Amino acid sequence: MNKKAIVLLSGGLDSATTLYLAKARGFKCFCLTFDYGQRHRREIVSAKIIAKGAKSPYQVLKIKLPWKGSVLLDRKQKLPVSDCRLPVVIPSTYVPGRNIIFLSFALSCAEAVGAEAILIGANAIDFSGYPDCRPQFYRAFNRVVKTGTKAGAEKKAIKILTPLIRKNKAEIIRLGARLGVPFHLTWSCYQGGKLPCGKCDSCYFRAKGFKEANLRDTLLS
């Protein structure tokens, strides 16, 4: 029987690559996608299509963050335009505690269904500088899992796996291409609509990655 894993699937290319990598590693994957009041539902639509294409069961969890605290949660605020540099301050697109919240739901799910791992496509190289995408955060969260769960108390701790954390975007794209990830179905842009805005941080890092990987972004063709 395949080992079980929970995959956090946002609909972006990193999470889609993580799903396909998990499957290649022999995991039976269950995908969790979050509707947390983000600016658009375009990425949620992508996540559903990707999960179905990968023949992986999925669930969309609707949660509320009414205190906002991020331009991704407040449509009245203007999205920042990428300045093509790695950030020196945490940008306004940071959602307070987002990955802590997502991982907590995933951990509860993993314990309930007997999954041995949670996979998330976090990346700390070509990224917007979010503190909850760094390796030290995931090391700390793994300690929380060991000390704060039944699985951990029984020495069966669920592992938080971040297989893309030290890869740049080009490396992630090359890996995804080898795995057959349907990049044309993924969505990275902070804006909704039919085509990416091409101006936000997420669009910048995606375009940079495809250029450096010498591959064509099939979403744009």
N, C-alpha and C positions, 0 to 999 in steps of 0.2 A: 504493500500500500504506500502511495506517495506521502511524503511528509507534508504537513499543512503549513501554509503561510498566509498572513494578511498583508496585502499590498495596498499602500495608500496611493490611489490613482487620481491625480488631479485633472488629467486630460492633456498635460504638457508632454514634451518629448522626453524629459528626464524620467517622469513617472512611468511612461509607456515603455521606455527602455528597461526600467527596473522590473516591470511586469514580465516582459519577454525573457529577461535574464533569469528571473526566479523560476520561470517555467523550464528554461534550459537546464537549470540546476536540479530539476526533479521535484520542485515544489508543486503541490496542488494548491492553487491560488484562489483566494477570496478577496475581491477588491472592495475597498471602502472609498467613497467619494463624498465630499462635504459640500453642502449648500449652506454657506455660512453668511449669506447676505452680501456676497461679493458683487462688484459692479455689473457683471453680466453672467448669463448662464451658458455662454458659448462653450466654455471649457467643460462644463458638466455634460453637455451633449456629446462632446468629444470623448469624454471618459466612458460614457455608456457604450458608445459605438466600438471603442477600442476593447473594452472588456468582453463584449459580445463576440468580436472578431477573434479574440484570444481564447474563446470558449471558457471563460472564467466567470463564475457567478459574481454578482456585485450588488451593492446596496448604496443608495444615496441617503446620507443622513442630513436632515435639515436641523440646523442649530441657529441660535440667535446671539449676536454680540451687540446688543443695543447701545453700548457705550462707545461704539465706533473706535476712534483712535488711529485710523488709517485712511488714506485716500481711496483704498480699495473697498472701504466700507461706507464711504461718504461721497455720494455722487455730486454733492455741491462743491467739493474741492476739485481742483484741476490736477490731472496727472502730471508728474514731472517728466520732462524730456531728458533722455539720456545724453550725458556729455561725453560719452565714449571713453570714460576712464573708470577704473575700479574705484568704488566709493571710499571716502575717508570718514564719512559719517553715515549713520544708519538712515536710509531714505524714508520718505513719508509713505512709501508703499508697504513698509513693515506693518504686519498685523500683530498687535500685542498678544504674546502667548500662543500663537496659532499652532505651531508644531507640538507644543506641550499638550494642548487640547486635543489635537488630532491623534497623537500617540496614546493619550489616555483612553480615548474611545477604542482605538485599535487594540490596546492591551486588554481591555475588558472583553472585547470580542474574541481575542486569541485565547484567553483563559477559558471562555465559555465553550468554544468549539474544539479545544485541544490543539491549537496551532502551536508550533514550536518557534516560529519566527515572525517578525514584523519587518517588512522591507519598505523603505522610503527613499525616494530619489534625490535626497539632499546633496548639494554640491557646494564646496567651499573654495573653488578656484575661480571659474567664470560665474560670479554671482553678485547679487546686489548688496552684500554685506550684512545680511540678517544674522543676528547672533544665534538663532536656533537652526542654523545650517552648518555650524562648525563642529569638527570632530569632538571637541571637549564637551559639548552639550550632550552628544549621544553616549559618550563614555559615562557621563553622570546619570543619564536616564537609564542606562543599563544597570547601574548600581541601585537605582530606585526600584526597578523591576525585581531585582534579587531580594530586596529587603521589604518590599511592600505588597507582595502578592502571595497567594497560596502556592502557586507554581514555584516561586523562589524559595519559600519556606520548606518545600518538599524537595529542594535541590533539583528542580526541573525548570529552571528559569527560562523564560521566553527571551530570545535574543532580538535586539533591535539591530538590523543589518542595514548598512549604508554603502552599497557597493560602488556608488559613483562619487563618493565624497571627495576623493583626491584626483579626480579626472577633470581635465578641461573640457569645454563644450565640444571641441572637435573630436576628442577621444570618445566622448559619449555618443556622438553622432556616428562615428565609424563603428563602434560596438553595436549600436542599434541597427545600422545597415546590415551588419553581418547576421544579426538575429532576425532580420526580416520585419523590423518595426515599421508599421504603416505611418510614416511621418506626415503624409498628406492628411491624415485624420487627426493629428495632434493640434493643439492650440496653446500658444505661449503668451500671446499679447494680453496686456492688461485691459485693453479695450475689447468690446464685443464687435459685432458687425460681420460682414462677409469676408473681409480681408484684414490682415494685421495692420496696425497703424504705422509700423516701421520707425517709430520715434521713441517708444518707451524703453526702459532698461532691458526688459525681457526680449523685446524684438531685436535690440542691438546684440545681445549675447547670442541669440539664435542665429542671426545673420552672420556674425563673426565666426561662429562654430562651423557653419556649413561652408563658408569661404575657406577656412583653414583646413577643413577636411577634404577640400576639393570635390565636394558633392553638391548637387542641386537640391534646393528645398522644394520638394514636390507639392507642398502646400501652396506655393506661389505660382505654380505652372498650370 
